[in-house]
Amino acid sequence: MLPVSNNRCGRWRDHRQVINGIIHRLGTGVQWRELPERFGPWKTVHKRHLRWSADGTWERLLHHLQAVADAVSDIDWAINVDSTSIRAHQHAAGAPRKPPPALLAGAKGAAKISSRARAHALQPPGGGGAPGEALGRSRGGLTTKVHLASDGQCRPLALLVTPGQRADCTQFIPVMDKIRVPRVGSGRPRRLPDSVSADRAYSNSKIRAYLRRRGISHAIPEKRDTIAAREHRGSRGGRPPGFDTERYAARNTVERAVNKLKQFRAVATRYDKRAYVFLGSVTAAAILIWLRS
């Protein structure tokens, strides 16, 4: 499933050696130029990680692992949604304001399209200053927030990065829309879970209407001000939404998924300047979590 050389720029270095270098950097958080020599030239490892983060290679590998697990009914579709703040290193700031160049090299088996269309399709996001690179300023400094949905076995199903000050509730629908587990055989990818659990940060009418429209049962506690406002209106306030206490107790799986991601030092602290590169690092860490499970 990995891209192959187009035989125009010489022979590619072995993927296994390069991926081992990427895994070493994920676990240690070491600078790219400080990679041990056994992984080959550090520029090769770095550029291939950038390329695979931009053209969706890491995401395709994650979807493949999820499809294999779903084929044998190994995914617990009682999912949970949450977010975590990532402290960004000072070297993570200062990316050029112009967007990064498009990647003209297509992946193996990709559709044959024109070079202009391919360049537009593979244009990595970013280039809008700190907000465009998912860097937010807070009292603690530069932060990035990782939003994720995990299955019942503490494995990430969907990942999204935003600036650190972005509210959790604004990213619930984008995270849910990113859930896409392909079928091994024929059929459409599965997008709908059996149920969703989240904390009070996701308690608003828009999210509840979204879940009701898609027919997804949920366990999201109400905020205290919402309960007080409904009781103040009396019979006009309507009935309280259903809440399953036992289902909500299983929300700890997403917290444990966050802990597994932060075992990788390159994820626990952000060193990447570009948002799409950091998302690729988080996705690569999620791939390792799925492989080890």
Backbone as CSV, one residue per row, in Angstrom:
resi,resn,N_x,N_y,N_z,CA_x,CA_y,CA_z,C_x,C_y,C_z
1,MET,0.815,-1.209,0.000,0.000,0.000,0.000,0.854,1.267,0.000
2,LEU,2.165,1.121,0.139,3.036,2.292,0.161,3.367,2.748,-1.255
3,PRO,3.628,4.021,-1.462,3.982,4.511,-2.803,5.267,3.859,-3.298
4,VAL,5.388,3.788,-4.615,6.571,3.220,-5.242,7.257,4.305,-6.056
5,SER,8.525,4.075,-6.350,9.305,5.048,-7.094,8.837,5.113,-8.541
6,ASN,8.927,6.313,-9.129,8.589,6.481,-10.543,9.805,6.316,-11.447
7,ASN,10.938,5.886,-10.847,12.180,5.610,-11.588,12.758,6.854,-12.274
8,ARG,12.379,8.016,-11.825,12.905,9.249,-12.400,14.015,9.856,-11.537
9,CYS,14.010,9.541,-10.259,14.969,10.159,-9.342,15.872,9.113,-8.696
10,GLY,16.116,8.039,-9.372,16.972,7.016,-8.800,16.186,6.034,-7.946
11,ARG,16.904,5.131,-7.336,16.291,4.088,-6.528,15.950,4.609,-5.146
12,TRP,14.754,4.277,-4.689,14.322,4.705,-3.365,14.983,3.855,-2.292
13,ARG,15.221,4.471,-1.133,15.700,3.721,0.020,14.574,2.832,0.541
14,ASP,14.947,1.694,1.096,13.975,0.703,1.545,12.968,1.326,2.514
15,HIS,11.677,1.052,2.278,10.628,1.604,3.130,10.780,1.151,4.577
16,ARG,11.202,-0.101,4.794,11.288,-0.612,6.156,12.288,0.201,6.982
17,GLN,13.415,0.527,6.398,14.427,1.311,7.107,13.903,2.709,7.419
18,VAL,13.209,3.309,6.456,12.683,4.659,6.655,11.588,4.670,7.724
19,ILE,10.683,3.689,7.676,9.597,3.636,8.655,10.151,3.388,10.051
20,ASN,11.189,2.572,10.153,11.827,2.380,11.457,12.370,3.703,11.996
21,GLY,12.925,4.533,11.117,13.382,5.845,11.547,12.247,6.735,12.004
22,ILE,11.110,6.686,11.305,9.946,7.484,11.700,9.417,7.018,13.053
23,ILE,9.362,5.696,13.262,8.896,5.161,14.544,9.839,5.570,15.675
24,HIS,11.144,5.542,15.394,12.111,5.949,16.414,11.908,7.417,16.800
25,ARG,11.663,8.244,15.825,11.445,9.658,16.120,10.122,9.875,16.853
26,LEU,9.076,9.102,16.512,7.801,9.226,17.213,7.956,8.896,18.688
27,GLY,8.704,7.844,18.989,8.821,7.417,20.371,9.741,8.276,21.210
28,THR,10.767,8.838,20.607,11.765,9.595,21.369,11.593,11.097,21.262
29,GLY,10.964,11.588,20.192,10.852,13.027,19.991,12.160,13.682,19.610
30,VAL,13.129,12.892,19.149,14.435,13.426,18.806,14.333,14.296,17.552
31,GLN,15.252,15.232,17.393,15.281,16.034,16.179,15.602,15.142,14.984
32,TRP,15.066,15.518,13.827,15.271,14.694,12.633,16.762,14.538,12.331
33,ARG,17.510,15.586,12.463,18.933,15.521,12.116,19.729,14.699,13.127
34,GLU,19.120,14.356,14.262,19.799,13.552,15.277,19.436,12.070,15.188
35,LEU,18.752,11.660,14.116,18.422,10.237,13.961,19.701,9.409,13.846
36,PRO,19.743,8.229,14.439,20.921,7.361,14.301,21.183,6.996,12.842
37,GLU,22.421,6.719,12.532,22.820,6.452,11.148,22.213,5.170,10.603
38,ARG,21.794,4.262,11.479,21.250,2.992,10.987,19.930,3.173,10.241
39,PHE,19.311,4.351,10.376,18.061,4.617,9.660,18.294,5.316,8.328
40,GLY,19.533,5.515,7.951,19.835,6.169,6.696,19.883,7.683,6.847
41,PRO,19.978,8.399,5.715,20.014,9.872,5.772,18.756,10.443,6.421
42,TRP,18.943,11.340,7.369,17.792,11.884,8.081,16.881,12.682,7.160
43,LYS,17.442,13.310,6.132,16.599,14.067,5.203,15.647,13.151,4.447
44,THR,16.104,11.948,4.118,15.232,10.997,3.433,14.059,10.607,4.324
45,VAL,14.341,10.304,5.584,13.276,9.921,6.517,12.315,11.085,6.721
46,HIS,12.863,12.280,6.887,12.025,13.452,7.133,11.135,13.760,5.941
47,LYS,11.708,13.792,4.746,10.931,14.158,3.562,9.868,13.110,3.237
48,ARG,10.184,11.847,3.501,9.168,10.836,3.211,8.012,10.927,4.198
49,HIS,8.305,11.275,5.444,7.221,11.481,6.413,6.375,12.685,6.008
50,LEU,7.011,13.754,5.535,6.254,14.916,5.063,5.374,14.551,3.879
51,ARG,5.935,13.795,2.952,5.181,13.430,1.754,3.993,12.537,2.098
52,TRP,4.223,11.562,2.955,3.134,10.647,3.304,2.078,11.326,4.164
53,SER,2.468,12.347,4.912,1.483,13.119,5.672,0.632,13.983,4.760
54,ALA,1.220,14.446,3.659,0.508,15.348,2.751,-0.393,14.600,1.782
55,ASP,0.069,13.459,1.254,-0.724,12.778,0.228,-1.706,11.750,0.782
56,GLY,-1.808,11.652,2.127,-2.808,10.768,2.730,-2.375,9.325,2.878
57,THR,-1.088,9.023,2.741,-0.633,7.641,2.878,-0.872,7.104,4.278
58,TRP,-0.539,7.905,5.303,-0.764,7.451,6.671,-2.245,7.195,6.922
59,GLU,-3.092,8.059,6.400,-4.531,7.889,6.624,-5.057,6.645,5.920
60,ARG,-4.552,6.363,4.720,-4.985,5.149,4.015,-4.556,3.890,4.761
61,LEU,-3.355,3.909,5.324,-2.905,2.757,6.107,-3.781,2.560,7.343
62,LEU,-4.157,3.652,8.001,-5.028,3.543,9.169,-6.390,2.983,8.782
63,HIS,-6.947,3.449,7.673,-8.238,2.936,7.222,-8.149,1.458,6.856
64,HIS,-7.022,1.043,6.297,-6.868,-0.368,5.953,-6.873,-1.243,7.205
65,LEU,-6.156,-0.820,8.241,-6.147,-1.578,9.484,-7.538,-1.637,10.103
66,GLN,-8.264,-0.542,10.046,-9.618,-0.528,10.584,-10.536,-1.453,9.778
67,ALA,-10.355,-1.487,8.465,-11.177,-2.356,7.632,-10.918,-3.830,7.943
68,VAL,-9.655,-4.181,8.130,-9.322,-5.571,8.468,-9.925,-5.956,9.818
69,ALA,-9.851,-5.047,10.800,-10.424,-5.334,12.112,-11.944,-5.430,12.047
70,ASP,-12.578,-4.569,11.252,-14.037,-4.598,11.152,-14.513,-5.850,10.425
71,ALA,-13.709,-6.389,9.518,-14.106,-7.599,8.786,-14.258,-8.800,9.708
72,VAL,-13.528,-8.815,10.811,-13.626,-9.930,11.773,-14.369,-9.486,13.036
73,SER,-15.132,-8.396,12.936,-15.945,-7.870,14.040,-15.101,-7.564,15.270
74,ASP,-13.945,-6.953,15.051,-13.033,-6.633,16.139,-13.132,-5.179,16.579
75,ILE,-14.073,-4.432,16.026,-14.261,-3.026,16.404,-15.507,-2.912,17.264
76,ASP,-15.345,-2.315,18.432,-16.471,-2.016,19.304,-17.027,-0.661,18.893
77,TRP,-18.209,-0.655,18.289,-18.762,0.558,17.712,-19.497,1.428,18.727
78,ALA,-19.312,1.156,20.008,-19.763,2.097,21.037,-18.630,3.098,21.241
79,ILE,-18.622,4.148,20.429,-17.461,5.040,20.368,-17.608,6.177,21.367
80,ASN,-16.475,6.836,21.606,-16.423,7.966,22.527,-15.602,9.083,21.888
81,VAL,-16.004,10.307,22.139,-15.376,11.481,21.531,-14.839,12.383,22.624
82,ASP,-13.638,12.901,22.407,-13.034,13.835,23.355,-11.877,14.547,22.658
83,SER,-11.192,15.410,23.382,-10.043,16.119,22.839,-8.970,16.225,23.912
84,THR,-7.773,16.570,23.501,-6.666,16.764,24.423,-5.786,17.894,23.910
85,SER,-5.237,18.659,24.818,-4.356,19.772,24.462,-2.918,19.291,24.411
86,ILE,-2.204,19.727,23.392,-0.809,19.367,23.174,0.025,20.639,23.270
87,ARG,1.012,20.623,24.134,1.915,21.764,24.246,2.829,21.790,23.027
88,ALA,2.886,22.919,22.365,3.727,23.068,21.186,5.075,23.659,21.584
89,HIS,6.122,23.049,21.107,7.469,23.561,21.354,7.643,24.886,20.611
90,GLN,8.566,25.721,21.087,8.774,27.020,20.438,9.259,26.853,18.998
91,HIS,9.906,25.726,18.688,10.351,25.488,17.314,9.194,25.117,16.389
92,ALA,8.017,24.848,16.952,6.863,24.532,16.119,6.280,25.777,15.458
93,ALA,6.630,26.949,15.941,6.142,28.198,15.367,7.094,28.670,14.273
94,GLY,6.606,29.578,13.454,7.456,30.187,12.430,7.385,29.555,11.064
95,ALA,6.320,28.803,10.771,6.170,28.239,9.429,5.904,29.358,8.431
96,PRO,6.380,29.241,7.188,6.110,30.273,6.181,4.611,30.484,5.986
97,ARG,4.242,31.723,5.732,2.819,32.020,5.555,2.264,31.466,4.251
98,LYS,3.089,31.328,3.249,2.591,30.745,2.014,2.389,29.243,2.195
99,PRO,1.399,28.649,1.552,1.161,27.213,1.728,2.320,26.402,1.178
100,PRO,2.529,25.197,1.693,3.614,24.343,1.187,3.356,23.937,-0.250
101,PRO,4.395,23.601,-1.010,4.203,23.221,-2.418,3.425,21.932,-2.549
102,ALA,2.713,21.811,-3.651,1.935,20.599,-3.909,2.870,19.456,-4.274
103,LEU,2.402,18.246,-4.035,3.166,17.050,-4.365,2.660,16.502,-5.687
104,LEU,3.538,16.446,-6.677,3.130,16.010,-8.006,3.231,14.509,-8.178
105,ALA,3.905,13.810,-7.271,4.057,12.359,-7.402,2.828,11.683,-6.837
106,GLY,2.174,10.846,-7.626,0.989,10.130,-7.196,1.359,8.835,-6.514
107,ALA,0.410,8.294,-5.747,0.633,7.029,-5.060,0.378,5.876,-6.014
108,LYS,0.829,4.691,-5.625,0.648,3.501,-6.434,-0.840,3.191,-6.557
109,GLY,-1.270,2.963,-7.783,-2.659,2.643,-8.028,-3.581,3.841,-8.055
110,ALA,-3.045,5.047,-7.955,-3.879,6.246,-7.978,-4.425,6.477,-9.383
111,ALA,-5.552,7.158,-9.440,-6.168,7.437,-10.732,-5.290,8.359,-11.558
112,LYS,-5.274,8.173,-12.864,-4.465,8.996,-13.745,-5.208,10.296,-14.037
113,ILE,-4.732,11.376,-13.467,-5.343,12.677,-13.677,-4.256,13.628,-14.132
114,SER,-4.673,14.806,-14.564,-3.711,15.787,-15.039,-2.831,16.273,-13.897
115,SER,-1.643,16.766,-14.255,-0.709,17.223,-13.231,-1.275,18.415,-12.462
116,ARG,-2.045,19.288,-13.131,-2.620,20.437,-12.438,-3.670,19.993,-11.428
117,ALA,-4.530,19.044,-11.814,-5.550,18.549,-10.889,-4.914,17.786,-9.734
118,ARG,-3.865,17.018,-10.023,-3.195,16.276,-8.967,-2.507,17.225,-8.001
119,ALA,-1.920,18.295,-8.526,-1.276,19.273,-7.654,-2.283,19.937,-6.736
120,HIS,-3.479,20.230,-7.269,-4.514,20.833,-6.438,-5.011,19.846,-5.395
121,ALA,-5.132,18.559,-5.768,-5.634,17.561,-4.832,-4.650,17.280,-3.715
122,LEU,-3.356,17.371,-4.015,-2.333,17.054,-3.035,-1.708,18.308,-2.427
123,GLN,-2.413,19.432,-2.484,-1.916,20.659,-1.863,-2.134,20.567,-0.357
124,PRO,-1.079,20.444,0.438,-1.268,20.334,1.889,-1.868,21.611,2.453
125,PRO,-2.698,21.510,3.494,-3.274,22.709,4.100,-2.223,23.468,4.895
126,GLY,-2.541,24.705,5.189,-1.633,25.532,5.994,-1.262,26.792,5.250
127,GLY,-0.400,27.564,5.864,0.065,28.789,5.244,-0.689,30.019,5.680
128,GLY,-1.573,29.903,6.680,-2.330,31.053,7.136,-1.842,31.611,8.447
129,GLY,-0.557,31.497,8.722,-0.043,31.942,10.005,-0.313,30.897,11.072
130,ALA,-0.265,31.325,12.334,-0.436,30.388,13.450,-1.793,29.685,13.414
131,PRO,-2.933,30.390,13.207,-4.210,29.667,13.151,-4.269,28.662,12.003
132,GLY,-3.661,28.997,10.859,-3.676,28.071,9.735,-2.855,26.832,9.977
133,GLU,-1.902,26.899,10.902,-1.082,25.742,11.250,-1.530,25.111,12.558
134,ALA,-2.767,25.372,12.984,-3.355,24.765,14.184,-2.535,25.075,15.431
135,LEU,-2.083,26.312,15.540,-1.375,26.769,16.726,-2.200,27.863,17.391
136,GLY,-2.522,27.664,18.654,-3.301,28.650,19.381,-2.529,29.177,20.565
137,ARG,-2.709,30.445,20.858,-2.020,31.059,21.996,-2.955,31.072,23.201
138,SER,-2.419,30.624,24.323,-3.153,30.639,25.578,-2.214,31.138,26.673
139,ARG,-2.685,31.099,27.901,-1.863,31.568,29.008,-0.595,30.727,29.152
140,GLY,-0.665,29.469,28.750,0.492,28.593,28.847,1.414,28.645,27.657
141,GLY,1.041,29.381,26.606,1.866,29.469,25.413,1.175,28.848,24.213
142,LEU,1.970,28.367,23.265,1.435,27.770,22.053,0.902,26.372,22.342
143,THR,-0.323,26.108,21.898,-0.930,24.797,22.103,-1.671,24.378,20.851
144,THR,-1.797,23.063,20.690,-2.590,22.451,19.631,-3.538,21.460,20.278
145,LYS,-4.735,21.384,19.760,-5.715,20.457,20.320,-5.972,19.330,19.323
146,VAL,-5.922,18.097,19.818,-6.204,16.906,19.013,-7.590,16.406,19.394
147,HIS,-8.506,16.395,18.445,-9.849,15.860,18.642,-9.888,14.448,18.061
148,LEU,-10.484,13.532,18.797,-10.488,12.151,18.324,-11.754,11.439,18.755
149,ALA,-12.072,10.410,17.977,-13.124,9.451,18.315,-12.471,8.085,18.410
150,SER,-12.743,7.362,19.491,-12.126,6.059,19.704,-13.203,5.000,19.845
151,ASP,-12.828,3.770,19.515,-13.757,2.664,19.691,-13.696,2.182,21.135
152,GLY,-14.426,1.118,21.432,-14.481,0.622,22.799,-13.234,-0.073,23.257
153,GLN,-12.225,-0.219,22.371,-10.968,-0.850,22.745,-9.814,0.154,22.762
154,CYS,-10.128,1.411,22.956,-9.131,2.478,23.131,-8.278,2.672,21.894
155,ARG,-8.862,2.551,20.710,-8.120,2.752,19.467,-8.755,3.890,18.682
156,PRO,-7.965,4.836,18.195,-8.528,5.990,17.480,-9.183,5.578,16.157
157,LEU,-10.381,6.095,15.935,-11.081,5.893,14.670,-10.961,7.097,13.755
158,ALA,-10.940,8.304,14.326,-10.846,9.536,13.541,-10.048,10.549,14.338
159,LEU,-9.264,11.358,13.626,-8.377,12.336,14.259,-8.501,13.674,13.560
160,LEU,-8.356,14.743,14.335,-8.447,16.096,13.799,-7.625,17.018,14.698
161,VAL,-6.900,17.973,14.097,-6.108,18.920,14.883,-6.626,20.328,14.627
162,THR,-6.662,21.135,15.692,-7.115,22.521,15.627,-6.234,23.357,16.559
163,PRO,-6.326,24.681,16.491,-5.650,25.509,17.505,-6.132,25.176,18.914
164,GLY,-5.275,25.416,19.893,-5.560,24.975,21.251,-6.757,25.636,21.898
165,GLN,-7.155,26.831,21.452,-8.271,27.513,22.089,-9.615,27.149,21.465
166,ARG,-9.621,26.301,20.445,-10.873,25.944,19.762,-11.755,25.116,20.681
167,ALA,-13.027,25.463,20.774,-13.961,24.754,21.650,-14.207,23.334,21.145
168,ASP,-14.392,22.418,22.074,-14.595,21.021,21.712,-15.871,20.817,20.910
169,CYS,-16.945,21.509,21.308,-18.243,21.258,20.674,-18.243,21.647,19.198
170,THR,-17.391,22.586,18.779,-17.372,23.000,17.381,-16.762,21.947,16.472
171,GLN,-16.033,20.980,17.035,-15.357,19.971,16.227,-16.000,18.596,16.343
172,PHE,-17.128,18.494,17.027,-17.773,17.179,17.174,-18.243,16.639,15.833
173,ILE,-18.949,17.456,15.078,-19.473,16.996,13.782,-18.348,16.705,12.797
174,PRO,-17.307,17.566,12.659,-16.195,17.202,11.771,-15.514,15.893,12.154
175,VAL,-15.359,15.631,13.456,-14.736,14.366,13.864,-15.638,13.192,13.506
176,MET,-16.931,13.317,13.746,-17.862,12.234,13.405,-17.894,11.992,11.907
177,ASP,-17.800,13.060,11.118,-17.819,12.898,9.664,-16.538,12.248,9.137
178,LYS,-15.458,12.277,9.913,-14.208,11.658,9.478,-14.175,10.156,9.755
179,ILE,-15.138,9.641,10.499,-15.197,8.194,10.739,-15.581,7.511,9.433
180,ARG,-14.690,6.718,8.923,-14.918,6.052,7.634,-14.102,4.763,7.615
181,VAL,-14.775,3.651,7.877,-14.108,2.346,7.909,-14.503,1.588,6.644
182,PRO,-13.586,1.407,5.696,-13.929,0.727,4.443,-14.264,-0.746,4.672
183,ARG,-14.931,-1.329,3.686,-15.222,-2.760,3.694,-14.105,-3.501,2.972
184,VAL,-13.757,-4.681,3.481,-12.733,-5.484,2.816,-13.217,-5.942,1.448
185,GLY,-14.465,-6.343,1.364,-15.049,-6.724,0.086,-15.779,-5.550,-0.536
186,SER,-16.943,-5.826,-1.062,-17.767,-4.771,-1.657,-18.655,-4.146,-0.589
187,GLY,-19.095,-2.944,-0.870,-19.972,-2.255,0.061,-19.429,-0.887,0.432
188,ARG,-20.308,-0.061,0.918,-19.920,1.279,1.325,-19.198,1.254,2.662
189,PRO,-18.301,2.213,2.878,-17.627,2.295,4.180,-18.637,2.553,5.294
190,ARG,-18.348,1.999,6.459,-19.230,2.227,7.598,-18.899,3.564,8.234
191,ARG,-19.906,4.357,8.476,-19.737,5.679,9.060,-20.536,5.863,10.351
192,LEU,-21.564,5.050,10.565,-22.445,5.234,11.708,-22.074,4.286,12.835
193,PRO,-21.811,4.799,14.030,-21.560,3.928,15.183,-22.866,3.457,15.807
194,ASP,-22.747,2.530,16.750,-23.934,2.079,17.471,-24.380,3.117,18.497
195,SER,-23.429,3.747,19.150,-23.743,4.780,20.137,-22.533,5.681,20.294
196,VAL,-22.764,6.859,20.870,-21.708,7.854,21.085,-21.809,8.352,22.517
197,SER,-20.656,8.507,23.139,-20.591,9.076,24.479,-19.597,10.225,24.480
198,ALA,-19.917,11.297,25.203,-19.048,12.469,25.299,-19.365,13.196,26.589
199,ASP,-18.473,14.102,27.011,-18.679,14.817,28.263,-19.537,16.056,28.046
200,ARG,-19.675,16.866,29.089,-20.580,18.022,29.045,-20.154,19.089,28.044
201,ALA,-18.886,19.078,27.630,-18.449,20.079,26.661,-19.180,19.934,25.330
202,TYR,-19.739,18.765,25.068,-20.435,18.508,23.803,-21.956,18.556,23.972
203,SER,-22.416,19.107,25.065,-23.853,19.154,25.325,-24.439,20.450,24.787
204,ASN,-24.979,20.390,23.572,-25.733,21.519,23.034,-26.787,20.988,22.055
205,SER,-27.709,21.839,21.691,-28.834,21.405,20.860,-28.400,21.008,19.459
206,LYS,-27.357,21.657,18.923,-26.905,21.336,17.566,-26.366,19.918,17.487
207,ILE,-25.565,19.512,18.472,-24.991,18.163,18.471,-26.085,17.131,18.689
208,ARG,-27.012,17.413,19.600,-28.092,16.451,19.843,-28.988,16.310,18.620
209,ALA,-29.235,17.414,17.917,-30.043,17.328,16.696,-29.304,16.541,15.614
210,TYR,-28.000,16.721,15.524,-27.191,15.972,14.553,-27.275,14.472,14.812
211,LEU,-27.127,14.069,16.072,-27.193,12.650,16.407,-28.600,12.103,16.211
212,ARG,-29.611,12.895,16.539,-30.987,12.446,16.353,-31.309,12.287,14.866
213,ARG,-30.782,13.187,14.048,-31.039,13.117,12.606,-30.415,11.873,11.981
214,ARG,-29.275,11.443,12.504,-28.594,10.263,11.973,-28.996,8.977,12.689
215,GLY,-29.870,9.084,13.671,-30.356,7.896,14.362,-29.319,7.244,15.252
216,ILE,-28.459,8.033,15.904,-27.396,7.519,16.759,-27.770,7.780,18.213
217,SER,-27.840,6.735,19.013,-28.083,6.916,20.442,-26.836,7.487,21.095
218,HIS,-27.022,8.264,22.160,-25.893,8.941,22.765,-26.059,9.020,24.265
219,ALA,-24.934,9.226,24.956,-24.901,9.442,26.401,-24.056,10.680,26.646
220,ILE,-24.726,11.839,26.648,-24.071,13.125,26.859,-24.795,13.833,28.001
221,PRO,-24.154,14.063,29.123,-24.842,14.721,30.245,-25.151,16.179,29.922
222,GLU,-26.218,16.662,30.539,-26.606,18.057,30.352,-25.782,18.983,31.239
223,LYS,-25.601,20.210,30.781,-24.948,21.226,31.602,-25.917,21.731,32.667
224,ARG,-25.364,22.235,33.739,-26.213,22.674,34.846,-27.086,23.864,34.466
225,ASP,-26.534,24.802,33.682,-27.348,25.950,33.291,-28.481,25.535,32.361
226,THR,-28.252,24.501,31.546,-29.317,24.004,30.670,-30.433,23.379,31.484
227,ILE,-30.069,22.619,32.505,-31.087,21.997,33.366,-31.876,23.074,34.108
228,ALA,-31.169,24.084,34.616,-31.854,25.148,35.352,-32.797,25.932,34.449
229,ALA,-32.379,26.186,33.201,-33.238,26.923,32.271,-34.478,26.121,31.918
230,ARG,-34.336,24.824,31.747,-35.500,23.999,31.406,-36.469,23.920,32.581
231,GLU,-35.939,23.771,33.799,-36.816,23.703,34.968,-37.484,25.044,35.227
232,HIS,-36.800,26.122,34.882,-37.401,27.438,35.083,-38.606,27.647,34.174
233,ARG,-38.570,27.054,32.983,-39.675,27.213,32.040,-40.846,26.290,32.353
234,GLY,-40.639,25.367,33.269,-41.741,24.489,33.654,-42.114,23.511,32.562
235,SER,-43.410,23.385,32.305,-43.888,22.435,31.300,-43.471,22.839,29.895
236,ARG,-43.187,24.116,29.681,-42.757,24.563,28.361,-41.294,24.217,28.075
237,GLY,-40.558,23.832,29.095,-39.151,23.493,28.911,-38.911,22.167,28.242
238,GLY,-39.965,21.334,28.166,-39.809,20.041,27.512,-39.222,18.988,28.445
239,ARG,-39.107,17.789,27.911,-38.578,16.685,28.709,-37.051,16.649,28.627
240,PRO,-36.397,16.196,29.666,-34.927,16.078,29.610,-34.528,14.948,28.668
241,PRO,-33.390,15.068,28.010,-32.943,13.996,27.121,-32.556,12.759,27.917
242,GLY,-32.682,11.611,27.280,-32.309,10.364,27.940,-30.811,10.308,28.213
243,PHE,-30.480,9.651,29.300,-29.062,9.558,29.679,-28.817,8.196,30.311
244,ASP,-27.891,7.434,29.722,-27.540,6.103,30.199,-26.280,6.209,31.045
245,THR,-26.424,6.030,32.353,-25.282,6.167,33.261,-24.239,5.092,33.005
246,GLU,-24.675,3.860,32.778,-23.726,2.772,32.544,-22.959,2.986,31.245
247,ARG,-23.650,3.473,30.221,-22.973,3.749,28.948,-21.962,4.875,29.114
248,TYR,-22.300,5.896,29.888,-21.384,7.022,30.076,-20.145,6.601,30.858
249,ALA,-20.270,5.583,31.709,-19.118,5.123,32.484,-18.035,4.533,31.591
250,ALA,-18.413,4.090,30.387,-17.436,3.522,29.450,-16.685,4.598,28.674
251,ARG,-16.937,5.874,28.994,-16.258,6.948,28.274,-14.769,6.990,28.579
252,ASN,-14.329,6.241,29.581,-12.907,6.238,29.919,-12.053,5.661,28.802
253,THR,-12.660,4.975,27.835,-11.867,4.389,26.753,-11.204,5.462,25.897
254,VAL,-11.865,6.594,25.693,-11.251,7.662,24.907,-10.128,8.324,25.695
255,GLU,-10.271,8.404,27.020,-9.181,8.938,27.838,-7.964,8.025,27.771
256,ARG,-8.201,6.728,27.760,-7.090,5.782,27.658,-6.473,5.814,26.267
257,ALA,-7.297,6.088,25.257,-6.738,6.235,23.904,-5.824,7.456,23.835
258,VAL,-6.209,8.533,24.499,-5.351,9.725,24.560,-4.043,9.396,25.261
259,ASN,-4.111,8.632,26.352,-2.894,8.253,27.065,-1.976,7.425,26.183
260,LYS,-2.550,6.546,25.366,-1.726,5.741,24.460,-1.049,6.613,23.415
261,LEU,-1.773,7.602,22.897,-1.166,8.504,21.919,-0.024,9.301,22.535
262,LYS,-0.204,9.741,23.769,0.808,10.579,24.393,1.999,9.785,24.921
263,GLN,1.963,8.453,24.781,3.164,7.672,25.060,4.252,7.967,24.034
264,PHE,3.843,8.473,22.870,4.800,8.874,21.837,5.184,10.330,22.097
265,ARG,6.468,10.569,22.313,6.907,11.900,22.727,6.744,12.931,21.628
266,ALA,6.788,12.498,20.365,6.573,13.437,19.270,5.109,13.827,19.143
267,VAL,4.224,13.139,19.880,2.811,13.499,19.928,2.508,14.266,21.207
268,ALA,3.099,13.847,22.320,2.863,14.524,23.599,3.323,15.974,23.558
269,THR,4.364,16.258,22.781,4.829,17.625,22.540,4.936,17.821,21.042
270,ARG,4.360,18.888,20.550,4.397,19.127,19.105,5.678,19.851,18.722
271,TYR,6.416,19.251,17.786,7.625,19.869,17.252,7.459,20.261,15.782
272,ASP,6.446,19.730,15.104,6.264,19.975,13.672,5.690,21.369,13.438
273,LYS,6.228,22.065,12.464,5.737,23.401,12.152,4.406,23.356,11.426
274,ARG,4.269,22.424,10.498,3.059,22.343,9.701,2.010,21.481,10.392
275,ALA,0.745,21.922,10.296,-0.336,21.181,10.934,-0.527,19.816,10.289
276,TYR,-0.408,19.725,8.964,-0.637,18.441,8.300,0.465,17.439,8.635
277,VAL,1.680,17.942,8.928,2.767,17.039,9.323,2.518,16.505,10.735
278,PHE,2.047,17.379,11.636,1.745,16.911,12.990,0.585,15.930,12.979
279,LEU,-0.422,16.190,12.144,-1.527,15.240,12.019,-1.024,13.904,11.478
280,GLY,-0.056,13.952,10.548,0.542,12.714,10.069,1.273,11.976,11.167
281,SER,1.950,12.701,12.058,2.632,12.063,13.181,1.633,11.398,14.119
282,VAL,0.520,12.080,14.411,-0.504,11.501,15.281,-1.134,10.277,14.614
283,THR,-1.361,10.362,13.296,-1.947,9.229,12.582,-1.003,8.038,12.569
284,ALA,0.298,8.292,12.395,1.274,7.205,12.439,1.300,6.549,13.818
285,ALA,1.169,7.351,14.867,1.093,6.785,16.216,-0.180,5.947,16.388
286,ALA,-1.295,6.408,15.800,-2.526,5.632,15.857,-2.378,4.302,15.118
287,ILE,-1.636,4.301,13.995,-1.393,3.058,13.271,-0.653,2.059,14.151
288,LEU,0.349,2.533,14.890,1.085,1.645,15.780,0.198,1.108,16.890
289,ILE,-0.719,1.928,17.386,-1.656,1.458,18.419,-2.534,0.338,17.870
290,TRP,-3.010,0.499,16.634,-3.838,-0.548,16.022,-3.027,-1.826,15.771
291,LEU,-1.782,-1.670,15.331,-0.965,-2.846,15.067,-0.659,-3.608,16.356
292,ARG,-0.410,-2.893,17.429,-0.079,-3.543,18.693,-1.284,-4.155,19.364
293,SER,-2.475,-3.769,18.948,-3.684,-4.333,19.555,-4.062,-5.669,18.922
